[in-house]
Amino acid sequence: MLDELKLPADRASAGFPDHPHRGFETCSIMLSGRMEHADSMGNKGVIGPGGVQWMTAGRGVVHSEMPVVEEGLLHGFQLW
């Protein structure tokens, strides 16, 4: 599945709070804005414009992805 995220900064506050991952992989690509990600294993980071994150998640991991954008556009893709 290919999911596109494209929102102006003033509408990009909700993000994707804590949610479980159960044995799948995602590839996230940011074109503009930034996404902060963290998981229950203590991993965290920020993906910025032009950044790519490949994630393999096993069963039992809780993950969150929250926007870090103050102006402009939050725009990216995630391949599942």
CYANA upper distance limits for C-alpha pairs under 8 A (distance plus 0.5 A):
  1 MET  CA     79 LEU  CA      6.28
  1 MET  CA     80 TRP  CA      5.69
  2 LEU  CA     77 PHE  CA      7.42
  2 LEU  CA     78 GLN  CA      6.33
  2 LEU  CA     79 LEU  CA      5.08
  2 LEU  CA     80 TRP  CA      6.97
  3 ASP  CA     77 PHE  CA      6.07
  3 ASP  CA     78 GLN  CA      5.69
  3 ASP  CA     79 LEU  CA      6.91
  4 GLU  CA     75 HIS  CA      8.01
  4 GLU  CA     76 GLY  CA      6.44
  4 GLU  CA     77 PHE  CA      4.99
  4 GLU  CA     78 GLN  CA      7.07
  5 LEU  CA     74 LEU  CA      7.67
  5 LEU  CA     75 HIS  CA      5.90
  5 LEU  CA     76 GLY  CA      5.72
  5 LEU  CA     77 PHE  CA      6.48
  6 LYS  CA     73 LEU  CA      7.51
  6 LYS  CA     74 LEU  CA      6.08
  6 LYS  CA     75 HIS  CA      4.83
  6 LYS  CA     76 GLY  CA      7.06
  7 LEU  CA     11 ARG  CA      6.64
  7 LEU  CA     12 ALA  CA      6.31
  7 LEU  CA     73 LEU  CA      6.30
  7 LEU  CA     74 LEU  CA      5.75
  7 LEU  CA     75 HIS  CA      7.04
  8 PRO  CA     12 ALA  CA      6.83
  8 PRO  CA     71 GLU  CA      8.09
  8 PRO  CA     72 GLY  CA      6.53
  8 PRO  CA     73 LEU  CA      4.95
  8 PRO  CA     74 LEU  CA      6.56
  9 ALA  CA     13 SER  CA      8.03
  9 ALA  CA     69 VAL  CA      6.26
  9 ALA  CA     70 GLU  CA      6.27
  9 ALA  CA     71 GLU  CA      5.59
  9 ALA  CA     72 GLY  CA      6.03
  9 ALA  CA     73 LEU  CA      5.83
  9 ALA  CA     74 LEU  CA      6.65
 10 ASP  CA     70 GLU  CA      8.01
 10 ASP  CA     71 GLU  CA      7.86
 12 ALA  CA     67 PRO  CA      6.95
 12 ALA  CA     69 VAL  CA      7.99
 12 ALA  CA     74 LEU  CA      7.33
 13 SER  CA     66 MET  CA      8.15
 13 SER  CA     67 PRO  CA      6.83
 14 ALA  CA     66 MET  CA      7.75
 14 ALA  CA     67 PRO  CA      8.17
 15 GLY  CA     65 GLU  CA      6.61
 15 GLY  CA     66 MET  CA      4.96
 15 GLY  CA     67 PRO  CA      6.19
 16 PHE  CA     64 SER  CA      6.17
 16 PHE  CA     65 GLU  CA      5.53
 16 PHE  CA     66 MET  CA      6.28
 17 PRO  CA     63 HIS  CA      8.11
 17 PRO  CA     64 SER  CA      5.29
 17 PRO  CA     65 GLU  CA      6.79
 17 PRO  CA     66 MET  CA      7.24
 18 ASP  CA     62 VAL  CA      6.48
 18 ASP  CA     63 HIS  CA      5.77
 18 ASP  CA     64 SER  CA      5.04
 18 ASP  CA     65 GLU  CA      8.35
 19 HIS  CA     62 VAL  CA      5.83
 19 HIS  CA     63 HIS  CA      5.93
 19 HIS  CA     64 SER  CA      6.78
 20 PRO  CA     60 GLY  CA      7.15
 20 PRO  CA     61 VAL  CA      6.30
 20 PRO  CA     62 VAL  CA      4.85
 20 PRO  CA     63 HIS  CA      6.64
 21 HIS  CA     57 ALA  CA      6.48
 21 HIS  CA     58 GLY  CA      7.22
 21 HIS  CA     59 ARG  CA      6.67
 21 HIS  CA     60 GLY  CA      7.13
 21 HIS  CA     61 VAL  CA      5.99
 21 HIS  CA     62 VAL  CA      6.55
 21 HIS  CA     63 HIS  CA      7.33
 22 ARG  CA     57 ALA  CA      7.01
 22 ARG  CA     58 GLY  CA      5.99
 22 ARG  CA     59 ARG  CA      4.60
 22 ARG  CA     60 GLY  CA      6.91
 22 ARG  CA     61 VAL  CA      7.64
 23 GLY  CA     56 THR  CA      7.75
 23 GLY  CA     57 ALA  CA      5.72
 23 GLY  CA     58 GLY  CA      4.71
 23 GLY  CA     59 ARG  CA      5.72
 24 PHE  CA     56 THR  CA      6.55
 24 PHE  CA     57 ALA  CA      6.13
 24 PHE  CA     58 GLY  CA      7.44
 24 PHE  CA     80 TRP  CA      8.06
 25 GLU  CA     54 TRP  CA      7.78
 25 GLU  CA     55 MET  CA      5.96
 25 GLU  CA     56 THR  CA      4.92
 25 GLU  CA     57 ALA  CA      6.66
 25 GLU  CA     80 TRP  CA      6.58
 26 THR  CA     53 GLN  CA      8.47
 26 THR  CA     54 TRP  CA      6.37
 26 THR  CA     55 MET  CA      5.81
 26 THR  CA     56 THR  CA      7.25
 26 THR  CA     78 GLN  CA      7.05
 26 THR  CA     79 LEU  CA      6.00
 26 THR  CA     80 TRP  CA      5.08
 27 CYS  CA     52 VAL  CA      7.47
 27 CYS  CA     53 GLN  CA      6.12
 27 CYS  CA     54 TRP  CA      4.96
 27 CYS  CA     55 MET  CA      6.86
 27 CYS  CA     78 GLN  CA      6.03
 27 CYS  CA     79 LEU  CA      5.59
 27 CYS  CA     80 TRP  CA      7.18
 28 SER  CA     52 VAL  CA      6.04
 28 SER  CA     53 GLN  CA      5.64
 28 SER  CA     54 TRP  CA      7.04
 28 SER  CA     76 GLY  CA      7.81
 28 SER  CA     77 PHE  CA      6.29
 28 SER  CA     78 GLN  CA      4.83
 28 SER  CA     79 LEU  CA      6.97
 29 ILE  CA     47 ILE  CA      8.47
 29 ILE  CA     50 GLY  CA      7.42
 29 ILE  CA     51 GLY  CA      6.36
 29 ILE  CA     52 VAL  CA      5.09
 29 ILE  CA     53 GLN  CA      7.22
 29 ILE  CA     76 GLY  CA      5.96
 29 ILE  CA     77 PHE  CA      5.71
 29 ILE  CA     78 GLN  CA      6.77
 30 MET  CA     34 ARG  CA      7.47
 30 MET  CA     35 MET  CA      8.40
 30 MET  CA     47 ILE  CA      7.17
 30 MET  CA     48 GLY  CA      6.49
 30 MET  CA     49 PRO  CA      5.57
 30 MET  CA     50 GLY  CA      6.10
 30 MET  CA     51 GLY  CA      6.04
 30 MET  CA     52 VAL  CA      7.16
 30 MET  CA     75 HIS  CA      6.70
 30 MET  CA     76 GLY  CA      4.70
 30 MET  CA     77 PHE  CA      7.03
 31 LEU  CA     48 GLY  CA      8.11
 31 LEU  CA     49 PRO  CA      5.21
 31 LEU  CA     50 GLY  CA      5.91
 31 LEU  CA     51 GLY  CA      8.07
 31 LEU  CA     74 LEU  CA      8.29
 31 LEU  CA     75 HIS  CA      5.94
 31 LEU  CA     76 GLY  CA      5.70
 32 SER  CA     48 GLY  CA      7.43
 32 SER  CA     49 PRO  CA      5.13
 32 SER  CA     50 GLY  CA      8.00
 32 SER  CA     73 LEU  CA      6.69
 32 SER  CA     74 LEU  CA      5.93
 32 SER  CA     75 HIS  CA      5.63
 32 SER  CA     76 GLY  CA      7.39
 33 GLY  CA     48 GLY  CA      6.67
 33 GLY  CA     49 PRO  CA      6.57
 33 GLY  CA     67 PRO  CA      8.09
 33 GLY  CA     68 VAL  CA      7.27
 33 GLY  CA     69 VAL  CA      5.83
 33 GLY  CA     72 GLY  CA      7.97
 33 GLY  CA     73 LEU  CA      6.63
 33 GLY  CA     74 LEU  CA      5.06
 33 GLY  CA     75 HIS  CA      7.00
 34 ARG  CA     46 VAL  CA      7.04
 34 ARG  CA     47 ILE  CA      6.00
 34 ARG  CA     48 GLY  CA      4.90
 34 ARG  CA     49 PRO  CA      7.09
 34 ARG  CA     67 PRO  CA      6.44
 34 ARG  CA     68 VAL  CA      5.59
 34 ARG  CA     69 VAL  CA      6.58
 34 ARG  CA     74 LEU  CA      7.55
 35 MET  CA     46 VAL  CA      6.06
 35 MET  CA     47 ILE  CA      5.80
 35 MET  CA     48 GLY  CA      7.23
 35 MET  CA     65 GLU  CA      6.69
 35 MET  CA     66 MET  CA      5.99
 35 MET  CA     67 PRO  CA      4.96
 35 MET  CA     68 VAL  CA      6.06
 36 GLU  CA     44 LYS  CA      7.89
 36 GLU  CA     45 GLY  CA      6.30
 36 GLU  CA     46 VAL  CA      4.81
 36 GLU  CA     47 ILE  CA      6.96
 36 GLU  CA     65 GLU  CA      6.08
 36 GLU  CA     66 MET  CA      5.69
 36 GLU  CA     67 PRO  CA      6.64
 36 GLU  CA     68 VAL  CA      7.02
 37 HIS  CA     44 LYS  CA      5.91
 37 HIS  CA     45 GLY  CA      6.04
 37 HIS  CA     46 VAL  CA      6.63
 37 HIS  CA     47 ILE  CA      8.37
 37 HIS  CA     63 HIS  CA      7.78
 37 HIS  CA     64 SER  CA      6.05
 37 HIS  CA     65 GLU  CA      4.92
 37 HIS  CA     66 MET  CA      6.92
 38 ALA  CA     42 GLY  CA      7.44
 38 ALA  CA     43 ASN  CA      6.03
 38 ALA  CA     44 LYS  CA      4.58
 38 ALA  CA     45 GLY  CA      7.15
 38 ALA  CA     63 HIS  CA      6.28
 38 ALA  CA     64 SER  CA      6.00
 38 ALA  CA     65 GLU  CA      7.32
 39 ASP  CA     43 ASN  CA      6.00
 39 ASP  CA     44 LYS  CA      7.05
 39 ASP  CA     61 VAL  CA      7.20
 39 ASP  CA     62 VAL  CA      5.97
 39 ASP  CA     63 HIS  CA      4.71
 39 ASP  CA     64 SER  CA      6.84
 40 SER  CA     61 VAL  CA      6.41
 40 SER  CA     62 VAL  CA      5.72
 40 SER  CA     63 HIS  CA      6.99
 41 MET  CA     61 VAL  CA      7.55
 47 ILE  CA     51 GLY  CA      5.88
 47 ILE  CA     52 VAL  CA      7.28
 47 ILE  CA     53 GLN  CA      7.62
 57 ALA  CA     61 VAL  CA      7.13
 67 PRO  CA     74 LEU  CA      8.11
 69 VAL  CA     73 LEU  CA      8.15
 69 VAL  CA     74 LEU  CA      7.26
